[in-house]
């Protein structure tokens, strides 16, 4: 349950939520009466963003909630309320004749409320049910797909590896295919070698859970081909270049790229965008065993490019390069890959700004604009080709890593770009997929970052085709 429900038929007993700031608060309180004015003054509420004030009626029941905001379209303006307000139903009061509060954007308000209502409850029941926001049918229809998709990302990333290994991740995609009438297939274990996915096999072969490449296909063959690729490393020990205990602690989230690609594919299919969609997820565990791949080995990838393994902890780009090579063979209109690829991206941009790489300025500009509109920010990083020298190999075409600590996110993206021709539109998002701390609407744990921005871009890129076709019909 995401805490946002449709307005019931008949009279509603929902408590009013009134948005204010310091300027509008006196007028609102005056219209609410002397008792409310005294209560607000006694409570010290001044309409500061992030604060709220409960107003009782003459019988001591909850009459209304005043909440301080800074912007009417701030997605997170109400995100603290679902977990802090008393259980029950609430409704925005934006234009009631007896109020003069600020007018909140209903979509943003409902989205933020739903994000704040989320709690991961697979292993421990949440301490309480979130307060519910009542909205009209159109608002519910507009926000529910986003809330469901974001919850899907969060749930997948939050699930520990014993319940979210390669098999379980593949099962989730299989169920998604069934829901939307899509085709599903996978290559598992030794079949990866037989069908020429050697890099995926090399990374995952040491695990007791066999590696696999999962493919979901949906849509009409005549429509533009969109390929979404997600890094599905369900746990990353670092391989023989073993991570430290601290570095390994949260590596259940190393399939966060796959979670994003899966959720975005679900949004595309639910919206019935006129595309031929392929979802590709290489799902592996990077484990340690006698048959683990070794530093110094050379892998001949699907594309025929030879890769020297400089570091077994740079495994994400290895599984992605085979999937990208397969995607390129399909001659798609656009390839987008998502990956929790480098710590260097976090050092450069912090946990909240995913690093965007694109081989087209027009594409990059479009997705950055979408991110601004959706309050889902991204930051473009350069594909600076002179840095390719940092991942040169003396014995192979390229190395998967290098000795320099400089520009790690850029060299990782350059490695991936080697497998995508410049003629093929491509974007790569190096995403954290995680909240390190609890904030309203952004609880600790798995997080969707860039998801709304990319869906907005895809609607902008492909929906007009459907609209033109409908007008011609």
C-alpha positions as CSV (number, residue, x, y, z in Angstrom):
1,X,0.0,0.0,0.0
2,X,1.5,3.4,-1.0
3,X,-0.7,5.5,1.2
4,X,-2.6,7.3,-1.7
5,X,-6.2,6.2,-2.3
6,X,-9.1,7.4,-4.4
7,X,-11.8,9.6,-2.8
8,X,-14.6,7.4,-1.6
9,X,-18.2,7.9,-2.7
10,X,-20.4,10.0,-0.4
11,X,-19.3,12.2,2.4
12,X,-15.6,12.1,3.4
13,X,-14.4,12.2,7.0
14,X,-10.9,13.0,5.9
15,X,-8.9,15.6,7.8
16,X,-8.0,18.7,5.9
17,X,-4.3,19.3,5.1
18,X,-3.6,23.0,4.6
19,X,-0.3,24.1,3.1
20,X,1.1,27.4,4.3
21,X,4.2,29.4,4.5
22,X,5.2,32.3,6.8
23,X,3.4,34.8,4.6
24,X,0.1,33.0,4.2
25,X,-0.1,31.5,7.8
26,X,-1.7,34.6,9.5
27,X,-4.5,34.8,7.0
28,X,-5.2,31.0,7.2
29,X,-5.3,31.1,11.0
30,X,-7.6,34.1,11.1
31,X,-10.2,32.3,9.0
32,X,-9.9,29.2,11.2
33,X,-10.9,31.2,14.2
34,X,-9.6,32.4,17.6
35,X,-9.2,28.9,19.1
36,X,-7.0,27.8,16.1
37,X,-5.0,31.1,16.3
38,X,-4.3,30.6,20.0
39,X,-3.3,27.0,19.4
40,X,-0.9,27.8,16.6
41,X,0.7,30.6,18.6
42,X,1.1,28.3,21.7
43,X,2.6,25.6,19.6
44,X,5.2,27.9,18.1
45,X,4.3,26.9,14.5
46,X,5.5,29.5,12.0
47,X,4.9,27.8,8.7
48,X,8.6,26.7,8.3
49,X,9.1,24.1,5.6
50,X,9.1,20.6,7.0
51,X,7.1,21.5,10.1
52,X,3.4,20.8,10.7
53,X,0.8,21.6,13.3
54,X,-2.2,19.6,14.4
55,X,-5.4,21.6,15.0
56,X,-8.0,20.2,17.3
57,X,-11.7,21.1,17.2
58,X,-13.9,22.0,20.1
59,X,-14.4,18.3,21.0
60,X,-10.6,17.6,21.0
61,X,-10.8,15.7,17.7
62,X,-8.3,16.4,14.9
63,X,-9.8,19.2,12.8
64,X,-7.0,20.1,10.3
65,X,-3.3,19.9,9.7
66,X,-1.2,22.9,8.8
67,X,2.0,22.1,7.0
68,X,4.8,24.4,6.1
69,X,6.1,24.3,2.5
70,X,8.6,26.3,0.5
71,X,7.3,25.5,-3.1
72,X,3.9,24.4,-4.3
73,X,5.5,21.8,-6.6
74,X,8.0,20.4,-4.2
75,X,7.6,16.6,-4.4
76,X,8.9,16.1,-0.8
77,X,6.8,18.8,0.8
78,X,4.4,16.3,2.4
79,X,6.6,13.3,2.5
80,X,7.1,13.3,6.3
81,X,3.3,13.3,7.0
82,X,2.4,9.6,6.2
83,X,4.6,8.3,9.0
84,X,4.1,11.2,11.5
85,X,0.4,12.0,11.3
86,X,-2.1,9.9,13.3
87,X,-3.4,7.0,11.3
88,X,-6.5,7.9,9.2
89,X,-7.5,9.7,6.0
90,X,-6.4,13.1,4.9
91,X,-7.3,15.4,2.1
92,X,-5.6,18.5,0.6
93,X,-7.6,21.7,1.1
94,X,-6.3,23.9,-1.7
95,X,-9.3,26.0,-2.7
96,X,-11.9,25.6,0.0
97,X,-13.9,28.9,0.4
98,X,-13.1,29.1,4.1
99,X,-9.3,28.7,3.7
100,X,-6.5,30.7,2.1
101,X,-3.6,28.3,2.2
102,X,-1.2,27.7,-0.6
103,X,-2.2,25.6,-3.6
104,X,-0.2,22.4,-3.9
105,X,0.3,20.7,-7.2
106,X,-1.9,17.6,-6.7
107,X,0.4,15.2,-8.7
108,X,3.6,16.3,-6.8
109,X,1.8,16.2,-3.4
110,X,0.4,12.7,-4.0
111,X,3.7,11.4,-5.3
112,X,5.6,12.8,-2.3
113,X,3.0,11.4,0.1
114,X,3.3,8.0,-1.5
115,X,7.1,8.0,-1.4
116,X,6.9,8.9,2.3
117,X,4.4,6.1,3.0
118,X,6.8,3.4,1.7
119,X,8.4,0.9,4.2
120,X,10.1,-2.3,3.4
121,X,8.2,-5.0,5.3
122,X,9.3,-8.5,4.0
123,X,11.0,-9.6,7.2
124,X,9.6,-7.2,9.8
125,X,6.1,-5.7,9.9
126,X,6.2,-1.9,9.8
127,X,5.6,-0.3,13.2
128,X,2.4,1.4,11.9
129,X,0.3,1.9,8.8
130,X,0.9,5.1,7.0
131,X,-1.7,7.9,7.1
132,X,-3.7,7.9,3.8
133,X,-4.1,10.8,1.4
134,X,-7.4,10.8,-0.5
135,X,-7.1,12.1,-4.1
136,X,-9.4,12.2,-7.1
137,X,-9.3,9.4,-9.7
138,X,-7.2,11.3,-12.2
139,X,-4.5,12.1,-9.7
140,X,-4.4,8.5,-8.5
141,X,-4.1,7.3,-12.1
142,X,-1.2,9.7,-12.7
143,X,0.8,8.8,-9.7
144,X,0.1,5.1,-9.1
145,X,2.4,3.8,-11.9
146,X,5.3,5.8,-10.5
147,X,4.7,4.8,-6.9
148,X,4.5,1.1,-7.9
149,X,7.6,1.3,-10.1
150,X,9.6,3.1,-7.4
151,X,8.5,0.6,-4.7
152,X,9.5,-2.2,-7.1
153,X,13.0,-0.8,-7.3
154,X,13.2,-0.3,-3.6
155,X,11.9,-3.8,-2.8
156,X,14.3,-5.5,-5.2
157,X,17.3,-3.6,-3.9
158,X,16.4,-4.0,-0.3
159,X,15.9,-7.8,-0.5
160,X,19.0,-9.7,0.8
161,X,20.8,-11.9,-1.6
162,X,19.6,-15.2,-0.2
163,X,16.1,-14.2,-1.5
164,X,17.3,-12.1,-4.5
165,X,19.9,-14.2,-6.4
166,X,20.1,-14.6,-10.1
167,X,17.3,-17.1,-10.1
168,X,15.0,-14.9,-8.1
169,X,15.8,-11.9,-10.2
170,X,15.0,-13.8,-13.3
171,X,11.7,-15.1,-11.8
172,X,10.7,-11.5,-11.1
173,X,11.3,-10.6,-14.8
174,X,9.5,-13.7,-15.9
175,X,6.4,-12.6,-13.9
176,X,6.7,-9.1,-15.4
177,X,6.7,-10.7,-18.9
178,X,3.6,-12.7,-18.0
179,X,1.8,-9.7,-16.7
180,X,2.3,-7.7,-19.9
181,X,2.1,-10.6,-22.4
182,X,5.8,-10.3,-23.3
183,X,8.2,-13.0,-24.5
184,X,10.8,-14.3,-22.1
185,X,13.9,-16.3,-22.5
186,X,17.2,-16.9,-20.6
187,X,20.6,-18.4,-21.1
188,X,21.8,-20.2,-17.9
189,X,25.2,-21.6,-16.9
190,X,27.1,-23.4,-19.7
191,X,24.5,-22.2,-22.2
192,X,26.1,-18.7,-21.9
193,X,29.3,-20.2,-23.4
194,X,27.4,-22.1,-26.1
195,X,25.6,-18.9,-27.2
196,X,28.6,-16.7,-26.9
197,X,28.2,-14.7,-23.7
198,X,31.7,-15.5,-22.2
199,X,32.2,-12.4,-20.0
200,X,28.9,-13.0,-18.2
201,X,29.8,-16.6,-17.6
202,X,33.3,-15.8,-16.4
203,X,32.1,-13.4,-13.7
204,X,29.4,-15.7,-12.4
205,X,30.9,-19.1,-12.8
206,X,32.3,-19.3,-9.2
207,X,28.9,-19.0,-7.6
208,X,26.8,-22.0,-6.6
209,X,24.0,-20.1,-8.3
210,X,24.6,-20.3,-12.0
211,X,24.9,-17.0,-14.0
212,X,22.4,-16.1,-16.6
213,X,21.3,-13.6,-19.2
214,X,17.6,-12.8,-19.1
215,X,15.7,-11.3,-22.0
216,X,12.2,-9.9,-22.1
217,X,10.8,-8.8,-25.5
218,X,7.5,-6.8,-26.0
219,X,5.8,-4.7,-28.6
220,X,5.4,-4.7,-32.4
221,X,8.3,-5.4,-34.6
222,X,7.6,-2.4,-36.8
223,X,8.0,0.1,-33.9
224,X,11.4,1.7,-32.9
225,X,13.5,-0.8,-31.0
226,X,14.3,0.3,-27.4
227,X,16.8,-1.8,-25.4
228,X,17.1,-1.4,-21.6
229,X,20.1,-3.1,-20.0
230,X,20.5,-3.5,-16.2
231,X,23.5,-4.7,-14.3
232,X,22.2,-7.6,-12.2
233,X,25.1,-8.5,-9.9
234,X,23.1,-9.9,-7.1
235,X,26.0,-9.9,-4.7
236,X,29.6,-8.8,-5.2
237,X,32.4,-10.1,-3.1
238,X,34.9,-8.4,-5.4
239,X,36.0,-11.9,-6.5
240,X,39.6,-12.8,-5.9
241,X,40.3,-9.1,-5.6
242,X,38.2,-9.4,-2.4
243,X,36.4,-6.4,-1.0
244,X,36.9,-5.3,2.6
245,X,34.1,-6.1,5.1
246,X,32.8,-2.5,4.9
247,X,33.0,-2.6,1.2
248,X,31.0,-5.8,1.0
249,X,28.4,-5.0,3.6
250,X,25.8,-3.6,1.2
251,X,26.6,-5.4,-1.9
252,X,23.1,-6.9,-2.1
253,X,22.4,-3.6,-3.8
254,X,24.8,-4.2,-6.7
255,X,21.8,-5.3,-8.8
256,X,20.3,-1.8,-8.5
257,X,20.9,-1.2,-12.2
258,X,18.8,-4.2,-13.1
259,X,16.1,-3.0,-10.7
260,X,15.9,0.3,-12.5
261,X,15.8,-1.3,-16.0
262,X,13.1,-3.7,-14.8
263,X,10.9,-0.9,-13.3
264,X,11.4,1.3,-16.4
265,X,10.4,-1.6,-18.7
266,X,7.3,-2.1,-16.6
267,X,6.4,1.6,-17.0
268,X,6.9,1.4,-20.8
269,X,4.7,-1.6,-21.1
270,X,2.0,-0.3,-18.8
271,X,1.8,3.0,-20.8
272,X,1.8,1.0,-24.0
273,X,4.4,3.2,-25.6
274,X,4.8,2.4,-29.3
275,X,8.2,0.7,-29.1
276,X,9.7,-2.7,-29.6
277,X,11.1,-3.2,-26.1
278,X,13.9,-5.5,-25.1
279,X,15.0,-5.8,-21.5
280,X,18.4,-7.4,-20.9
281,X,19.6,-8.3,-17.5
282,X,22.9,-10.3,-16.9
283,X,22.2,-11.8,-13.5
284,X,25.2,-13.1,-11.6
285,X,27.0,-13.4,-8.3
286,X,30.6,-12.4,-8.2
287,X,31.9,-15.1,-5.8
288,X,35.1,-16.7,-4.7
289,X,35.8,-20.3,-5.4
290,X,38.5,-22.5,-7.1
291,X,37.0,-21.8,-10.5
292,X,36.7,-18.0,-10.0
293,X,38.1,-15.9,-12.8
294,X,41.6,-14.5,-12.1
295,X,43.3,-11.2,-12.4
296,X,45.5,-11.3,-15.5
297,X,43.1,-13.6,-17.5
298,X,42.0,-12.5,-20.9
299,X,38.4,-12.8,-21.9
300,X,37.3,-12.8,-25.6
301,X,33.9,-11.1,-25.3
302,X,30.9,-11.5,-27.4
303,X,31.9,-8.6,-29.6
304,X,35.3,-10.2,-30.3
305,X,37.1,-7.6,-28.2
306,X,39.6,-9.1,-25.9
307,X,39.7,-7.9,-22.3
308,X,42.5,-8.3,-19.8
309,X,41.1,-8.7,-16.3
310,X,43.0,-6.1,-14.3
311,X,40.7,-6.3,-11.3
312,X,38.0,-8.9,-10.6
313,X,36.1,-6.2,-8.6
314,X,35.4,-4.4,-11.9
315,X,32.9,-7.1,-12.8
316,X,29.9,-5.0,-13.7
317,X,31.4,-3.7,-16.9
318,X,32.3,-7.2,-17.9
319,X,28.7,-8.5,-17.6
320,X,27.4,-5.4,-19.3
321,X,29.7,-5.5,-22.3
322,X,28.3,-8.9,-23.5
323,X,24.7,-7.6,-23.0
324,X,25.5,-4.4,-24.8
325,X,27.1,-6.3,-27.7
326,X,24.0,-8.4,-28.0
327,X,21.8,-5.3,-27.9
328,X,23.9,-3.7,-30.7
329,X,23.4,-6.7,-32.9
330,X,19.6,-5.9,-32.9
331,X,20.3,-2.5,-34.5
332,X,18.0,-0.7,-32.0
333,X,16.9,2.9,-32.0
334,X,18.2,3.5,-28.5
335,X,20.1,1.7,-25.8
336,X,20.0,2.7,-22.2
337,X,21.9,0.9,-19.5
338,X,21.7,1.3,-15.7
339,X,24.4,0.1,-13.4
340,X,25.7,0.6,-9.8
341,X,29.0,0.7,-11.6
342,X,31.6,2.8,-9.7
343,X,32.4,4.2,-6.3
344,X,34.2,7.0,-8.3
345,X,30.8,8.4,-9.4
346,X,29.8,8.7,-5.8
347,X,33.1,10.4,-4.9
348,X,32.6,12.9,-7.8
349,X,28.8,13.6,-7.4
350,X,27.7,12.2,-4.1
351,X,24.9,9.7,-3.4
352,X,22.0,11.8,-4.9
353,X,23.3,12.7,-8.4
354,X,23.5,9.7,-10.8
355,X,26.3,10.1,-13.4
356,X,25.0,10.3,-16.9
357,X,27.0,9.4,-20.0
358,X,25.7,9.8,-23.5
359,X,27.1,9.6,-27.0
360,X,24.7,12.2,-28.2
361,X,24.5,15.8,-27.1
362,X,20.8,16.0,-28.1
363,X,20.0,12.9,-26.1
364,X,21.9,14.2,-23.1
365,X,20.2,17.6,-23.2
366,X,16.8,16.0,-23.5
367,X,17.3,13.7,-20.5
368,X,18.7,16.5,-18.4
369,X,15.7,18.7,-19.1
370,X,13.4,15.8,-18.2
371,X,15.2,15.4,-14.9
372,X,14.7,19.0,-14.1
373,X,11.0,18.9,-14.9
374,X,10.5,15.7,-12.9
375,X,12.7,16.8,-9.9
376,X,14.7,13.7,-10.6
377,X,18.2,15.1,-11.2
378,X,21.1,13.7,-13.2
379,X,24.5,15.1,-14.0
380,X,26.2,14.6,-17.3
381,X,29.8,13.4,-17.2
382,X,32.2,13.5,-20.2
383,X,33.2,10.5,-22.4
384,X,36.8,11.9,-22.4
385,X,38.5,9.7,-24.9
386,X,42.1,10.6,-23.9
387,X,41.4,8.7,-20.6
388,X,41.2,5.5,-22.6
389,X,44.9,5.3,-22.0
390,X,44.2,4.5,-18.4
391,X,42.7,1.2,-19.3
392,X,45.1,0.1,-22.0
393,X,46.3,-3.5,-22.0
394,X,49.7,-4.7,-23.1
395,X,48.3,-8.0,-24.2
396,X,44.6,-7.5,-25.0
397,X,42.5,-4.9,-26.8
398,X,41.5,-3.3,-23.5
399,X,41.7,-3.8,-19.7
400,X,38.6,-3.8,-17.5
401,X,40.4,-1.5,-15.0
402,X,43.7,0.2,-14.5
403,X,46.2,1.3,-11.9
404,X,45.2,4.9,-11.7
405,X,42.5,6.1,-9.2
406,X,41.7,9.0,-11.4
407,X,38.4,9.4,-13.4
408,X,37.1,6.0,-12.4
409,X,33.5,6.7,-13.5
410,X,34.7,8.0,-16.9
411,X,37.0,5.1,-17.6
412,X,34.3,2.7,-16.8
413,X,31.9,4.5,-19.2
414,X,34.6,4.6,-21.9
415,X,35.0,0.8,-21.5
416,X,31.3,0.3,-22.1
417,X,31.4,2.8,-25.0
418,X,33.9,0.5,-26.7
419,X,31.1,-2.0,-27.3
420,X,28.6,0.5,-28.7
421,X,29.2,2.1,-32.1
422,X,29.0,5.9,-32.3
423,X,26.1,5.4,-34.8
424,X,24.0,3.8,-32.1
425,X,22.2,6.1,-29.7
426,X,23.3,5.1,-26.2
427,X,23.1,6.4,-22.6
428,X,24.6,5.0,-19.5
429,X,23.6,5.9,-16.0
430,X,26.0,5.1,-13.1
431,X,23.5,5.1,-10.3
432,X,23.9,4.6,-6.5
433,X,20.3,3.2,-6.0
434,X,20.6,3.7,-2.3
435,X,19.8,6.2,0.5
436,X,22.4,6.1,3.2
437,X,20.1,7.9,5.7
438,X,16.4,8.4,6.4
439,X,14.8,11.5,5.0
440,X,11.2,12.2,4.3
441,X,10.2,10.3,1.2
442,X,13.7,8.8,0.9
443,X,14.0,6.1,3.6
444,X,17.3,4.3,4.2
445,X,17.9,1.6,1.7
446,X,17.1,1.0,-2.0
447,X,16.1,4.0,-4.1
448,X,15.0,4.8,-7.6
449,X,17.1,7.5,-9.1
450,X,16.6,8.8,-12.6
451,X,13.7,6.5,-13.2
452,X,11.0,9.2,-13.6
453,X,13.4,11.3,-15.7
454,X,14.0,8.5,-18.2
455,X,10.3,7.6,-18.4
456,X,9.5,11.2,-19.2
457,X,12.1,11.2,-21.9
458,X,10.8,7.9,-23.4
459,X,7.3,9.3,-23.5
460,X,8.5,12.5,-25.1
461,X,10.5,10.5,-27.7
462,X,8.0,7.8,-28.6
463,X,4.5,8.8,-27.5
464,X,4.1,11.5,-30.3
465,X,4.4,8.6,-32.8
466,X,1.3,7.0,-31.3
467,X,-0.5,10.4,-31.2
468,X,0.3,11.0,-34.9
469,X,-0.9,7.6,-35.8
470,X,-4.2,8.1,-33.9
471,X,-4.8,11.4,-35.7
472,X,-4.2,9.7,-39.1
473,X,-6.7,7.0,-38.2
